[in-house]
Amino acid sequence: MKQKLYLAALAALPLLFSCAQGGAQTATSLFWRSDSLQVKEIVSEQAVQYNFVGHHGAAVENSMCALRIYFNDSGAIDVYSKSGAQMELLKYHWYPTAKQMAEEGAGCDEYLVGKTVGLGGIALWDGEKEVKLVATKGRTARVGQLKGGSYAEMIAYGVMYKGEPVDISIRVEMKDNSRVAKVVATELGGRKVQFLTGVNYHKGETVEFGKKYISVWGIHPADVSQNPCELGGGMWFKPRKFLAPEQTADMVRIISKPASRIETQVVAASIKEDQLNSAEKFAAYMRK
């Protein structure tokens, strides 16, 4: 009898392990392309390591999408869209093949940031113009766990702002069992600055925004993918912390009132998923 119970327990182990793995709702990825070994931190005196760091920066994912922060001066956050069926960062490193997308249900890199800050990325505003996060004293990328989730962070040191250097952190936090990501931007010395953020869009996309939200839906121009699909990008923000939203030629942007720290919430969606898979559904979700 004991032997039968023992054998039954052994047979159940793969299932238990699978359930434990499948229950994971967030994950991170950060590595040098030269060796592909996962690390928790990259500290670089050379501020632009875009072409040498895996998926161009620090990345974090939940069950619905992955977000990466570029390891360059752009301050941009980019999106990897998913169906919601599986965790994918560690498996595909952001770039699945066409075969993996067709046969394994892998997601896609079809969100085109261009020269903007993308989905909730960060720049500064000097009162007249956008100031990119040009780091004169190096840059640090980090990933890690937080209570009930995971985060990715990029810090730019020595960004010249109104004649003085500031150190700016962009941190993307994802919680388990939620599709919403929080973006936190901080001036690490406590100096008050004006942050610029928002959601980018392209010609032909559906754009909607109000005093507390931004909603964008449509097809991004073909870049990596040759078969682009409809994507959604949205943001919630506290209106008392920001000036009124403004629509430019390529994004709906918001500029903060002077502050040393701001927070927004961002959401990505795709026609590949079962939930927010249309412009109407996505806009309705963001209005709430």
Secondary structure, DSSP 8 states (H G I E B T S, - for coil): -HHHHHHHHHHHHHHHHHHHHHT---EEE-BBTTT--B-SEEEESSS--TTTBGGGEEEEE-SSEEEEEESSTT--EEEEE--SSS--HHHHTT---HHHHHHH---B-----TTS-BBT--EEE-SSSEE---BSS-EEEEEEEETTEEEEEEEEEEEEETTEEEEEEEEEEEETT-S-EEEEEEETT---B-EEEEEE--TT-EEEE-SSEEEEEEE---SS-SS--EEEEEEE--GGGB---EE-SSEEEEEB-SBSEEEEEEEEEETTSSSS-SHHHHHHHHH-
